[in-house]
Amino acid sequence: MKKLVLIGGGHAHVEVLRQFGLVPLPDVEITLVSPDRHTPYSGMLPGLVAGHYTFEQCHIDLEPLSRFARARLVLARATALDAARQTVRLNNGDELAYDIASLDVGSTPITQGVAGVAEHAIPVKPVRDYLVAWQALCERVSAGTLKSLAVVGGGAAGVEMLLAMQYRLTQLQLRAMPAYCLITDTRQLLPQHPKLVRAVLERSLARKSVSVHRGLRVMRLDSGTLVTQDAHQREQRITADAVVWITGAAPPAWLGGGWLALNDKRFIDTNTYLQSTSHAQVFAAGDCATIAGESYPKSGVYAVRQGPLLAANLRAVLSGGTLQAYTPQKRALALISTGERHAIASWGALSFHGNWVWLWKDRIDQGFMAKYRDLA
């Protein structure tokens, strides 16, 4: 009996489970390791924060999905992988042996060694902790004790989440609402997106009285204050009662244990088969890994696309089949919501926006989630 251990319940691994459930592989014991029973779908997270979706609508329940795949679900967090002994250590002290392991453990926001982030900021990941903190922020606004809210991160995720939070708080219909600001170390918001996308979001932020601070790098967080520095090393202090941290992707710290080959940014280095370049028994997908020689964004779109191929390659390596190569798409459709039921679509140099785009996005998201609910 061969042992397949899936570490993490990310977008690629939920598809692996579904595929193995549809076509079981005999003489293979599957174990899924995840710190949470419910795994979030990143595409619907802003909608959850804005109040458009319930928790159940945008989280995949790993328990019935694991049963469907005839897999054992272990609710724990991986803390180390010993590739020589082919074991995975868990935070509960247990060790799992594997013949083949696959990692889909996502990423964490980049803190760049900024002092005070752990004490004074709310990272958007892990999502479970962020949602708890977000509920507490809503209660502080209702109580009138939160007067200002800052978001650090000028990418699509940062802008989208700020607008989602603001929309939700406006629904409370309170007399006094907090002031909002967005801080980015780039000269413009969403630098990787077309000019029209940036213009629409800039107008949305201005219309909703969000202060945007461009070209400022956060150097330190104190209680109630962000200490920033511009390109000329001039210091600027920005006050905020709460800081939400939504910067670029960094790998989970435990991946740097010295076993797997990592690239220069400390992500797992894989070949085109999504297989570790240093250990053929280990595969990796999603944000925690990067294909050697390729450059593509850390986005859920790519993890979703990798899912079917990862499932096929895990099946192949377990049964003696032929591995298939994955080629990252050069362009990916980005659908960015603006708080209300309105969204912007971006495809290469093309972009368009409207309420109908949000409905289109909702249809895509609901269709994705249905695959992991309607298992019969």
N, C-alpha and C positions, 0 to 999 in steps of 0.2 A: 504494500500500500504506500503510494507516494504522497508526500505531504506538501501541499501548496498553502503558503501563508500570505494573505493579503494584509498589508499594513496600511491602515487608513481607509476611511470610507468616502473618498473623494469621487469626483465625477466620472473618472475612468473606471474605478473599481466597482461602482454600482452597475455599470454596464457589463463588466466581467461576470459579476454574480448573475445578472439576468441571462447572459449567454450560456453560462454553465447550467443554469436552471432549465433553459429551453432544450439544451442538448447535453445531458450529463455525460461525464467522462468516468468510466468504471475504474475502480482501483485507485482513486484519488481522494484523499481526505483534505477538505478545504477548511481553513480557519480564517476568519476575518477579525482583525484587531482594530478596535476603534474606541476612543475615549467616550463617545456618546452613541446612544442608540439612534438618535435622529441626526441625520447629516443635512446641512443646509444646501439649497441650490442657489448659488451666488447671483444668478440672473434675476431672482425674485426678492433678494434681500432688501433692496431699496423700497420695493413695493410693500414689504412687511413693515418696515419702519414708518412708511408714510401712512399705513393703515388700510391699504388696498387689499391685503391678503392676511389670512390667519396663519398661525404657526404651522398648522398641519398642511396648509396648501403649498408651502414652500420648503418643507423638510421631508426627506425620504426616510421612512422607518426601516432601519436596517434589519430588524428582527424578522418580519415576514419575508423580506427579500432574501435573507440568509437561509431561512427555512426552504424557500423556493429553490435555492441553489444547493440544498442539502449541505450547507456549510455551518460550522460552529461559530457563533458570535462571542467574542471575548471583549467585554467592556473594560478596556484598560488602555494605557498610553505606552507606546514603544519608547524606550529610552536609550537603547543601543542595539546595534546589529553587529554580531561577530561573524564575519564572512568566512573566516578560517574554520570555525566550529559549526557554521551554518545554524546559528541560533539567534533568536531575537529576545532581548531582555525587556521586561515590562515594569511599569512603575509599582506594581503590586509585589514585585520580587520574583515572579515566575519567569521561566525561560521556555520558549517554544522552539523546537527543532524544525527545520524545513529541508526539503529537497530543492524546492523552488520558492523564492520569495519575490513579492512585488510590492513596491512602495508607491503610495499615492497619498502623501501626508500634507500636501499643500505648502503654504508659505506663511511667513509672518511679516508685518510691516517693518520697513527699514527704520532703524532708530539712529544709525550712524554714530553710535556712541554718545548720543545726546544725554547729558546728565539730567536727571529728574523725570525722564519719561515714565519709568516704572512707577514712580510715586505720584505723579500729577497728571498723567495722560490716560486716555481710554483708547487702547488700540482696537481697531475694527475686527481683528482676529486675535484669539479664537472667537468665532461668531457667538458661541454660547455665552461667553463672558460679556461680550459687547451688548447683547440683547438684555442681559440683567442690568448692566450699567445704564443702558438707554431707558429702561423703565424707571430707574432711580432718577435720571435727569428729568423725565416727564413729571415726576412727583415734585421735584425741586421747583420746576417752573410753575406748577399749580400752586405751590406754597409761597411763591414769590421770592424764593431765596436764590434763584439763578437768574442773573441779570445779563450775562454775556456768555456766548458760546463761540469757541474758535475751532476750526477744522484745519489741520495741517496736512497739505497734500493737494496739489492743483491738477492732478490727473482726472480722468473720467470718473473713477471711483470716488474721489474726494468731493468733486462738484455734485455728483449724483446723490451722494449720501447727505451732504449738507442740505440740498433742496428737499430731500425726503424728510429729514428731521424738521426742517422749518415748516413744511406743509402740515405735518402731523401736529406740531405745536399750535399752529394757527387754528386747527380744528377745536382746540380747547376753549377758544373764544374768551380769552382772558383780557382784562383791561390793559395790563402791562405785559409786553412780550420781550424776550431777551434780544439783545443786539447780536448780530452774527458777523463773523469775519472769516475769511479764507486766506491762508498763508501758503505761498509756494516759493521755492527757490529758483524757479524758472522765470523767464521774462514774460511768458504768456501762458495762459491756461491751456490744457490739453494740447501740448505742442505736437503730438503725433497725429492729430486729427485735422481735417480740412478747415479752411478759413470760415466757411459758413457755419460749421458746427460750433466753432469757438465764438463766432459772433452771436449766434442764437443764445448760447449759454451765458455770454457776457451780458446780453440784454436782460435775460431772466434774472441774473444775480442783481443787476442794477435796479430793475423794477421792484425787486423784493428787498431792497435796501441792505444788501450784503456788502460789506467792505472787503475789497480784495487787495491784498498786499503781495506784490510780485517782486521777485528777485531778492527775497529775504530767506536766509538760512537760519533755522532755529538752532541756537547754540546751547541753550540751557532752559529748563523749565523750573520755575519756582512756584510756590503756592500762589495762584492767581495772576502769574506773570510769565510771559514768554520773552526771553531775551534773544533777539535776533541780530543778524549782521548782514549788511548788504555787500555788493561786489567790491566796494571800497573799504570794507572792514569797519564801517561805521555802525555803531550799536543803536538799536531801536528796541524799545520795550513796548509790548502789547499786553494789555490786561484782559483777562478772561476768567470767568468763574469755573468754566469747564473746557477741557481741550480734548478733541477727538483726533486720533492719529491715524491717517489713511495715506501713508506714503507708499513707495514702490515695494516690490516683493523681495524678501530675504529668506534664505533657507532656514528650516528649524535647526537650532543650535546642535542638537544631538547627532545630526548627520556628519558632523566633523570629527567623528571618533577615530578616524585614521584607517578604516577598513576599505571603504569604497572610494574609487577615484572620483574626485570633485573637480569642477572647472574653476576658473579664476574668481568666480563670484560665489563659490562654495556650494553650488548646486550639483546634484548627482550627474556625472558625465555618462551619457549613454550613446550607443550606436543607433543606426536607423531602425533597428528592430526593437528599440526601447529597452535594450539590454545593457547592463552596466559594462563599461569598457574594461573594468578590472576583474569582474567576477561574473561569469556566464550564468550562474545560478540565480542572479538577482536582476529583476526588471524594475523600471521606475517610469512613472508618467505624471502628467499634471505639473503644477508649479514647482514641485520639489526637484525636477530634473530638467536637463537641457541636452538636446542632441548635439554631439560634437560637430563643430563647423557650421551650425545653423544659428540664425538669430530671429527670434519671434517673441511677441509679448507674452508675459505671464498672465494668461487670460483663460477663463473657464471654457471658452470656445474651443481652445486647443485640447484641453483635457477631455471634453466631450467627444471630439473627433478621434482621439487616441483610443478611446474605450473599446470599440469593436476590434481594432487591430491588436491591442494588447491582449484581449480575450483569445483571439486566434493564435497569437504567438505563445501564450501560456499553454494553450491546448497542444500546440505543435511540439513544444519542448518536453511536455509531459508524455506525449504519445509517439515521439519520433518523427514528427512531420517536418515540413519546410517552413522556416520563418519568413514573414513578409515585412518589407521595408515600409516605413512611414515617412512621408514627405510633408513637412508643414506647409500649409497653404500660404501663398504670398499675400493674399488679402483676406480679411475676415470681416463679416458684417458686424458692426457695433450698433447696439440699440441702447440709447441713453435716455432715461426718464428725467423729467424736470420737476418732480415732486407731485404735481397733480397728474391726472390721467392724460398726459401729453408726453411725447418722446421724440427723439431725434435719431435718424438712421444715418450711418456713415459707412460707405463702401468705397474704399480707395479715395478718389477725388470727388466722388458723388456724395451728396447728402440732401436730406429732405426731412421735414418735421411736421407734426400735427397730432391731433387727437387720434386720428386713424392709425398713426404709427404706433401709438401706445396699444391700441387694440390688436394690431398685428403682432407686436411683441408679446402681449398677453396670450395670444393664441399659440405662439411658438412655445412659450414657457409652460403653459398648461399642457400642451401636447407632450413635452419632454417629461413632465412629472407623471403623466398618466401611464407611461410605459412601466414605471416602477410601483404603481399602485394596482393596476389591473393585471395582476400576474397570472390569473386563471387562463 
